[in-house]
Amino acid sequence: MRLEYETFATIMNKHIFQSERQDLLRTLVEHPERFVGLFRPTRPESKLFQHIFQAREIKFGDAMEEIIGLILEKAGFIPQDKRITKDLECDHYFLFPDRKKALLIEQKVRDDHDSTKRRGQWENFKIKVQELLSKHGGRLMAFFYFIDPSLHKNRNFYVSKISELRESLGLDEIYLCYGKELFTKLGFAHIWDQLVTWLKQWKSEIPVMPDVNWETPEAIAELKEIAQSEPQLWLKFARCSPLWQEGIVNALFPTRRGLQEIIKTLKMQQNKKAQEAARALYEKAVELS
């Protein structure tokens, strides 16, 4: 079993950075109220940074889910359809390499949620355990797993709930794990040490702050691609007056050069939506000048 650092870094970068500008653009036009408003203690640039950091936290969890799933596959575990019912999807659902037992892992980044969130997460896990138990009988090992070993806010709550669930279902192999504990239980603890090393290296290589200047060559190239594939996003952007009135557009396009490049790309397309977006963006850019 071997996972290379290059694979690890590629997965992390794909989830966290690959579509960051497109995701931000979509959120800006669909939920402008998250970024603007007098009763916010932040300037436009700060609000953009705040949103990006929050989005990266979520995407980090998605990246680690893919990485741990890949580690399990390389260890010989056999992936199963994660959607176990119409309304239930598992983070990890595998058969052991010998196919004699099933593995369920409900994976979270850190144990720091409030009481309402923790109850919802537990009930979700409990239903999945019950569903897979009905399919596999006693041949099931289930983990409620937090990647970050430094936080144990709700540990006593989860320990109590796991004890209750074990007793009610007659299933001994239900565990609460943090960090390395999961890998130790599954028999390859050394992989955790490798993951920690890789994570430190990856964090040392990423920028300290996100780039919200959408007029760099890289940004303009990406935004022009969006103009070609989803011109309607730029039409919505042009029509969202608060973004223009409260400084968001100024933060993203300080010289307007990026806007002009997007307008040119839209004008070159022979479809009504792109032409409409080009006109609307041009009019707004003139007003801003």
C-alpha positions in Angstrom: 0.0 0.0 0.0 1.5 3.3 -1.0 0.2 6.8 -1.6 2.6 9.4 -2.9 2.9 13.0 -1.7 2.2 14.3 -5.3 -1.2 12.4 -5.3 -2.0 13.9 -1.8 -1.2 17.4 -2.9 -3.1 17.1 -6.2 -6.2 16.0 -4.3 -5.9 18.8 -1.8 -5.3 21.5 -4.5 -8.2 20.2 -6.6 -10.7 20.4 -3.9 -9.6 23.6 -2.2 -8.3 25.8 -5.1 -9.3 24.5 -8.5 -12.8 26.2 -8.8 -12.4 28.8 -6.0 -13.0 31.8 -8.3 -16.0 30.2 -10.0 -17.5 29.2 -6.7 -17.0 32.7 -5.3 -18.6 34.2 -8.4 -21.6 31.9 -8.1 -22.1 32.7 -4.4 -21.7 36.5 -5.0 -24.6 36.5 -7.5 -26.8 34.0 -5.7 -26.3 35.3 -2.2 -25.0 38.9 -2.3 -26.4 39.5 1.2 -23.6 37.5 2.6 -21.1 40.1 1.4 -22.8 43.5 1.6 -24.8 45.5 4.0 -24.2 48.5 6.3 -24.6 46.4 9.4 -21.4 44.4 8.9 -18.1 45.2 10.7 -16.0 44.4 7.6 -14.9 46.1 4.5 -15.5 44.4 1.1 -12.0 42.8 0.8 -12.3 41.4 4.4 -15.7 39.9 3.7 -14.3 38.2 0.5 -11.4 36.8 2.5 -13.7 35.6 5.3 -15.9 33.7 2.8 -13.0 32.1 1.0 -11.5 30.9 4.3 -14.8 29.4 5.4 -15.2 27.7 2.0 -11.7 26.2 2.3 -12.5 24.7 5.6 -15.5 22.9 4.1 -13.4 21.8 1.0 -10.6 20.6 3.3 -13.1 18.0 4.7 -14.0 16.9 1.2 -10.4 16.5 0.2 -9.5 14.5 3.3 -12.5 12.3 2.6 -11.2 11.5 -0.8 -7.7 10.9 0.5 -8.8 8.5 3.3 -11.0 6.7 0.8 -8.0 6.2 -1.5 -5.9 5.0 1.4 -8.5 2.4 2.2 -8.7 1.2 -1.4 -4.9 0.9 -1.6 -5.1 -1.2 1.6 -7.3 -3.6 -0.2 -10.7 -2.5 1.1 -13.4 -2.9 -1.5 -15.5 0.3 -2.2 -19.3 -0.1 -2.1 -22.0 2.3 -3.3 -22.0 5.1 -0.8 -25.7 5.8 -1.3 -27.2 3.1 0.8 -30.8 4.4 0.6 -32.5 7.2 -1.4 -31.8 9.6 1.4 -28.6 8.2 3.0 -25.1 8.5 1.7 -22.0 7.3 3.6 -18.7 9.0 3.8 -17.0 5.6 3.6 -18.5 2.3 3.0 -16.2 -0.7 2.1 -16.0 -4.4 2.4 -12.9 -5.7 4.2 -10.3 -7.3 1.8 -11.5 -10.8 2.7 -15.2 -9.7 2.1 -16.2 -11.2 5.4 -17.1 -7.9 7.0 -18.3 -4.4 6.1 -16.7 -1.1 7.1 -18.6 2.2 7.8 -16.8 5.4 8.6 -18.6 8.7 9.4 -15.9 11.2 9.0 -15.7 14.8 10.3 -12.8 17.2 10.5 -13.1 18.3 14.2 -15.1 17.7 17.3 -16.2 21.3 18.1 -19.9 21.5 17.2 -22.7 22.8 19.4 -25.2 20.5 21.0 -27.8 20.8 18.2 -25.3 20.0 15.5 -23.8 17.1 17.4 -27.2 15.5 17.9 -28.0 15.8 14.2 -24.7 14.2 13.3 -25.1 11.4 15.7 -28.6 10.6 14.6 -27.4 10.5 11.0 -24.7 8.0 11.9 -27.0 5.9 14.0 -29.4 5.5 11.0 -26.6 4.4 8.7 -25.3 1.9 11.2 -28.8 0.4 11.5 -29.3 0.3 7.8 -26.0 -1.5 7.1 -26.5 -3.8 10.1 -29.7 -5.0 8.5 -27.7 -5.8 5.4 -24.6 -7.3 6.9 -25.9 -8.6 10.2 -23.2 -8.6 12.9 -20.5 -8.4 10.2 -20.1 -4.7 10.5 -17.4 -2.4 11.9 -18.5 1.2 12.3 -16.5 4.3 13.2 -17.5 7.8 14.2 -14.3 9.5 13.2 -12.8 13.0 13.7 -9.6 13.7 11.7 -8.3 16.4 14.0 -7.1 14.8 17.3 -6.7 18.1 19.2 -10.4 18.8 19.9 -12.6 16.5 22.0 -15.5 18.9 22.9 -18.2 16.3 22.7 -16.3 13.2 23.5 -18.3 12.2 26.6 -21.5 12.7 24.6 -20.4 10.4 21.8 -18.9 7.8 24.2 -22.3 7.6 26.0 -24.2 7.3 22.7 -21.9 4.6 21.3 -22.4 2.6 24.5 -26.1 2.9 24.2 -26.0 1.9 20.5 -23.8 -1.1 21.0 -26.2 -2.4 23.7 -29.4 -1.7 21.7 -28.1 -3.3 18.5 -25.9 -6.1 20.0 -23.0 -4.9 17.9 -19.6 -4.5 19.7 -17.6 -3.0 16.9 -18.8 0.6 17.0 -16.0 3.1 17.8 -15.3 6.7 18.4 -11.9 7.7 17.0 -9.7 10.8 16.7 -6.7 11.2 14.4 -4.4 8.2 14.4 -6.8 6.0 16.4 -8.7 5.0 13.3 -5.6 3.9 11.4 -4.4 2.0 14.5 -7.7 0.1 14.7 -7.5 -0.8 11.0 -3.9 -2.0 11.2 -1.8 0.7 9.4 -1.0 3.3 12.0 2.1 4.4 10.1 0.0 5.9 7.4 -1.3 8.5 9.8 2.3 9.7 10.5 2.8 10.0 6.8 -0.4 12.0 6.4 0.7 14.4 9.1 4.1 14.9 7.4 2.4 15.6 4.1 -0.1 18.0 5.5 2.7 20.0 7.1 4.5 20.1 3.8 1.4 21.1 1.8 0.5 23.9 4.2 4.0 25.3 3.9 3.6 25.5 0.1 0.2 27.3 -0.1 -0.2 31.1 -0.1 -0.7 32.8 3.3 -3.7 34.8 1.9 -6.1 34.2 -0.9 -5.8 36.4 -4.0 -9.0 38.4 -4.5 -7.5 40.5 -7.3 -9.3 39.1 -10.4 -7.0 41.0 -12.8 -3.9 38.8 -12.7 -3.2 36.8 -15.9 -4.3 33.5 -14.3 -7.5 35.0 -12.9 -8.5 36.7 -16.2 -7.9 33.4 -18.1 -10.1 31.5 -15.7 -12.9 34.2 -15.7 -12.9 34.2 -19.5 -13.5 30.5 -19.5 -16.4 31.1 -17.2 -17.7 33.7 -19.6 -17.7 31.1 -22.4 -19.2 28.3 -20.4 -21.7 30.2 -18.1 -22.4 33.7 -19.5 -25.5 33.9 -17.4 -23.3 34.2 -14.3 -21.9 37.4 -15.6 -25.3 38.7 -16.5 -26.4 38.1 -12.9 -23.2 39.7 -11.7 -23.9 42.8 -13.8 -27.5 43.0 -12.5 -26.6 42.6 -8.8 -26.4 46.3 -7.9 -25.2 45.9 -4.3 -22.0 44.3 -5.5 -21.3 47.4 -7.5 -22.5 50.0 -5.0 -20.7 48.6 -1.9 -17.2 48.1 -3.2 -17.1 44.3 -4.0 -16.5 45.0 -7.7 -13.8 47.6 -6.9 -12.0 45.0 -4.7 -12.1 42.3 -7.4 -11.4 44.6 -10.5 -9.4 47.5 -9.2 -8.4 48.8 -12.7 -11.4 47.4 -14.6 -9.0 45.7 -17.0 -10.4 42.3 -16.1 -13.9 43.4 -16.7 -13.0 44.6 -20.2 -11.4 41.2 -21.0 -14.6 39.4 -19.8 -16.8 41.8 -21.9 -14.7 41.1 -25.0 -15.1 37.3 -24.5 -18.8 37.7 -24.1 -19.1 39.8 -27.2 -17.4 37.2 -29.3 -20.1 34.6 -28.5 -23.0 34.2 -30.9 -25.7 33.7 -28.3 -28.3 36.0 -26.8 -27.4 35.5 -23.2 -23.7 36.3 -23.7 -24.5 39.4 -25.7 -26.9 40.5 -23.0 -24.3 40.0 -20.4 -21.7 41.9 -22.4 -24.0 44.9 -22.7 -25.0 44.8 -19.0 -21.4 44.5 -17.8 -20.3 47.4 -20.1 -23.0 49.7 -18.8 -22.1 48.9 -15.2 -18.4 49.4 -15.9 -19.1 52.8 -17.4 -21.1 53.8 -14.4 -18.3 52.7 -12.1 -15.6 54.7 -14.0 
